Amino acid sequence: MCKSCKIMTPPKNPKVLLLTNVISPYRIPVFNHLAKKTDILFVFLCEMLREWKLKVYLSKIKFAYVVLKGIQVFFRKKEFTLHLNRGFLRLLIKEKPDVIVSTGYTYIESILGLIYAKLKNKKFILWSGTTLNSSESKNLIVCKIKRAIITRCDSFLAYGSEAADYLIRYGADKDKIVISRNAIEVENFSVESKKYVVDKESLKERYNLPMLNILFCGRLVPCKNLLSLINAFSLLDCKQCGLIIIGDGYKKDEYFNYCSSNNIKNVFFKGHQDFEELVKYYLISDIFVLPSNREIWGLVVNEAMACGLPVICSNKAGAAKDLIKDGVNGYTFNPDDVNELKDKLATLLNDGDKRKKMGQNSLRIIKDCTPEKYAEDLLKAIDLANCNI
């Protein structure tokens, strides 16, 4: 029994139900580790989104899960998906969890889970990466609803310092927050990229790329702010430099036409790439840039660092504060300032020794940011909730 537990001892092995929106490949290792450590059932509102190969990733799952039947409605302007599912309350009644963990509070099921927890004297944990930049609202009613939900949670897992600040802004007790960092399988990217080191120059020739390359990886949608990166690239005085763009999205044709109509050369649109090809592009690139004007985290920053790249990251990305050490492994910048981005690109493009040193520092900083560490931090949040009885 912990020091803060005054009334009763919490269950030694609490039954946990974790609610999230989709089976995401990068979360599977985290969930697998959680399943080894505790009695947990994962509940998904949708089986799979985007362009991931479902069968490949499902074969890696080593945890119990259910997918609720329903439909998803995507609001393009808001970059938001509304999940309309059924059967969640019936599942709660059947499973009788001691702890409910939700990765968001905008799901209808999340609200139902919180109500259930309060009625049944169970624990409710919010696992959140939302930042003030990614989801600040001026609507007083919306703000009151957020505060009403957040102040009723028993503990929190915040992935990133910015996410913790957001929770505190809406009434969370800072002593109930476990701060972690969003994670990928660092070793997979590091090991896989090293396989192609000796082929780096031949890969550039095969892909018809110039000597130096800047890499962007992400969805081609407005919040990624790709036009600012394209414009900054166009201002560089570097004929032997290319901009590689990995990813797809409904703005792809617009960006491609923009480059053509403005005669911006050496911009290479490579579309979506699976893991095996993606690591090759990380390897043959010299700088990674995330220019987003709104980004909850930015796992591509983790990937780039795991492949030994210096990173220039928007200060509006959740990952910036926790992963980017200015002048050490990269730079942060104001995504609204194209000239600032251009200057920082030029600084790195003109200094190979600095790029190499920063890339080494990226590897050092990211090495402990693993799915296992991430899972252990959630278990800390569960213990913290159970101690608040």
N, C-alpha and C positions, 0 to 999 in steps of 0.2 A: 504493500500500500504506500503510495507516494505521499510526501509531506503535505501537499495541498489537498489530498483527498480526506475530507473530514467526516463524511456521512457514511459512505459505503465504498467498498473496493470494486473497481470496474472489472468487467470480465477479463480473464487472463488472455483468452483468445477470442476477441470480439468478432462476430460475423459481420463482414463489411459488404456493402453493396455500392459499387462505383458506377455513376451515371455519366455518360459522355455522348457526344454527338455522332462520332464516326470512328470506325476502325482505321486509325492512322498508322502507317508503317513505322514512323519514328517513335510511336508510343508502345509498340508491341514489346520491345525489350524491357521497358519500364514495367509494363503489366506482367510480363513473365516473371520478373524478379519479385514483384509484389505477391504473386500467386505462390511462390516458394515460401514466403514469410508469414502469410496470414490466410485465414479463411475468407475468400473474397469472390464475389460474382460480379462480372462486368456487364453492364446493360448499355447497349448502343441504340441510338435513335435512327441510325442509318448504317447500312453495311459498308459502303465505300463511296467516296467522292473523288473527283479529279481523275488523273490519268494513271493511277497506280495499278499494277497488275495484281488483281485481287487474289487469284489462286496461288501465286508465288508467296504472297505475304501471309495468307491464311495458313499455309503449311508451316509457318514459323510459330504459330500461336500455341502456347502451352498453358492456357488458362481457361477457366469456365466462363462462358458468356452466352447472352441471348441478344437477339436483335428484335426490337419491337416493330410490329407492322405499322405502316403509316405512309404518309407522303411528305415531301419536302418542297417548300416554295422558296425560290431564291429571288431576293430583291436586289437587282443589279446596282441600283443607285446607292444603296446603303451597304453593299457588300455583305449582306446578311441572309442567312438561311433560316426560315421558320420551319420547325419540325412539328408535324401533326401526327401523333401516335396514339395508340390505344393499348390498354392492358397493363399500364404501369402500376396502378393502385392494386390491381389483382395480384401482380407479382410481389409487391411489398407485403401484402397480407399473407401470401404463401411463404415467402422467404424469412420474414420476421427479422430483418437485420438489426444489429445493435448500433451500427454506424452507417450513415449514408454519406458518400462523398460525391460531390457534383463538380464537374469541370466548368460550370457556368451557372448563371442564375436567370438567364433569359429563356431557358426551356420551360415549358409548362410543367413538365415532369419534375423539374428542379423545385418549383414552388410547391408542388404536391408532396415531394419528398421532405421539404422543410416542415410543412404542416403536419405530416405524418410523424416526423421526429418529435415535434413539440407535443403532440397529443399522446404519444406513446412513451414519452420520456427517454427518447433515444438521442443519439448525437448526430449532428449535421456539420459536415466540413465542406468549406468552399475551396476548391483548387482553382486558382485564378491567375491569369497573366495580364488581365486588362489594365491599361495605364490611363492616366489622365489625358494623355495625348490621343490615345486610340478610341476613347469612349467618354469624353467629357460632355455633359449635357447642360444646357441652360434652361431646360424645362423644369420648373419647380416640382411639378407632380412626379416626373420621372426620377428626379433626384431624391424625393421623399420615399418613393418605392424602393430605390436602390438602398437607401439608408435603412429602411424597415427590414429588408432582407439581410443585409450584411450584419447589422447589429444583433440579429437573432442566431447567427452561426456560432458554433461552439469552438471552432478553431479554423485556421486557414493555412493553406500551402500557397505561397506567392512565388511564382517563378520570375524572380528579378526584383531589384530594389524599387524600380518604378511601379511595379505591381503592388508592392507593399505600401508605398505612398498613397496609391489609389484607394486601397482598402481603409487605411487610416483616415483619409479624407472623408469617407462615407461612414465613419463611426466605429470601425474595427478597433479592438483593443490591441495595441502593438505587441503586448506580451502573449497574445494568442496566435501570432503569426510566425510561421516557419518560413524563412526565405531560402529558396533554392534557385537553381538555374535550369532553364530548359535544356534538354540534352539529346544528343545523338550517340550512336555507337562510334565513338572517336577512333578506336583502334581499327575498325573496318575501313574507314576513309584513309587513315594514315598508312596502313599496310597496303591497301589496294593501290593507292597512288604511287607508292614507292616501286611497285612492280614495273611501272612504265618510265622510270627515271632515265634509263639508258636510251629509251626510244623518244625522248622529248622532242628533239629536233626533227626526227623523221615523222612524228605525228603532226607537227606544224606543217611540214611539206605535204603530207597526205591530206590534211584539211585545208590546204591552201591559205595558211595564215601567216601574217608578218612576224618579225623578230620579237616584238614586245606586244603583250596582249592584256587588255583590261577585261574582266569578266563580270557580267551580271547574270544572276540566276533567280527566276521568280515568275509569277503570273504577270502577263502583260495586261494590266488593268491600271486605272488612274492612280490609285493610292501608292503604287510602286514608284511613281514620279520618274519614269524612265526618260521622258523627254528632257528633263534637266541633265541627266547623265549624257544623253546624246548631244545636247547643246554644249556641255562642258568639253566633251571629247572633240567636237568640231572646232573648238578654240585652241586646241593644243597644236603646237608647232612640232609635230612628230610624224613624219611620213612613213616611218617603219613601225607604226603602232596600230593595233586593231582593237575594236570593241566587239567582244563576243556576247551575244544575247541568247541565253538558254531559257526556254519556256514558251508557253502558248497562252492565248487569251484573246478576248474579243477586240482588243486594241491593236493586235498584231499588224493587220493590213495598214492601219492608220500610221503606225510608227515606221513601217517599211516605206510607205509612200512619202512620208515626211523626209526621210533620208534621201530618197531619190529626187524629190522636187527641190531640195536644198543642196544637192550635190555633195552630200556628206559621204565620203568614201571610207572603205575598210570597216564597215559595220556589218557583222555577220549574224544573221538570224538563223539559229540552229534548231529551234523548236524544242519540244519536250525530249529529254534524254533519260533513259533508264540508268540505274546505278553504275553499271559497268562502263558506260560511255561517259557519264557525268564526271567520274573521277579523272578521266583522261583530260577533260577540259579544265578541271582545276589544276592538273599538273602542268599543262602547257600555258597556263596564264601566269601573269606576273603580279597582278593586283586584283583584288576583289572589291567591288563597290555595291553597297546597298543604299540607294538614294531615296527610300520611301519617305513620304510625308505623313504616313500613318502606318504603324507596324507594331503589333502587340509584342512580338519578340524578334523573329528573323532567324530561323534555324540555319539558313544558308550561311550565316556568319560562322556558326559552329563548324559547318562543313568545310568552309574555306580555311579556317584556322587549323582544323585537323589535317588538312592537306598542305600546311606550311606556307600559307599566303599572308601577306600584309593586307589589312582590311581598312577601307575608307567607308565609314558607316554614318548614316544620317543620325543626328542627335535626337530624332523623333522615334527611333526604333528602340524597343524595350531592351534589346541586347546591348545597346551602346554603353550604358553606364556600367554594366557588370563585366563585359568582355573586352571592350576596347580601352586600352591605356594609351592616351595620346602621346605620340612620339616614341612609344615602346613597341607596340605591335600594329600600329596604324594611326588613323586620325578619325575624329568625329567632325561633322560639319553641319551647317544650317542647310537643309534641303531646298530652301527658297533662294539660296545664293549660288548661282551658277559659277560665278568667278571664284568663289572660295573653293568649290569642288575642283575647278580647273587648276587652280594653283597647287592644291594638294596632290592631284594626279601628276602634275609636272614635277613636283618635288621628288616623288618616288620614281617616276620614269627616268629621271636624270641621275639617279644614284643607285646603282646596282648593289653596292655594299649595304646600303640602308635597307633595301628591299629584302636582302638575304637575312640580315640580322632581325628585322621585324618579323619575317616569316618564322624564324626559329623561336622567337618570343611567343608567337601565336601558338605554336605547338606546346610550349611550356605552360602557357596560361590555360589552355583548353584540355590538357591531358586528364585532369581529375573531374571534368564536367561530364560524367558518365550516366547512363540509365540506372545503374545500380545505386549511385549516390542520390539520384533523383528519387528513386523508389524509397530509399531509406529515409529521406526527408519527409515523404508523405507518411511513413510509419510514425515518425516523430510527431506529426500533426495529429494523427489518430490517438497516440498516447496522450498528447496534450489535451485533446477533447475529453478523453476518458478521465483525466485528472480533474477536470472542471465539473465535478459532480456536487 
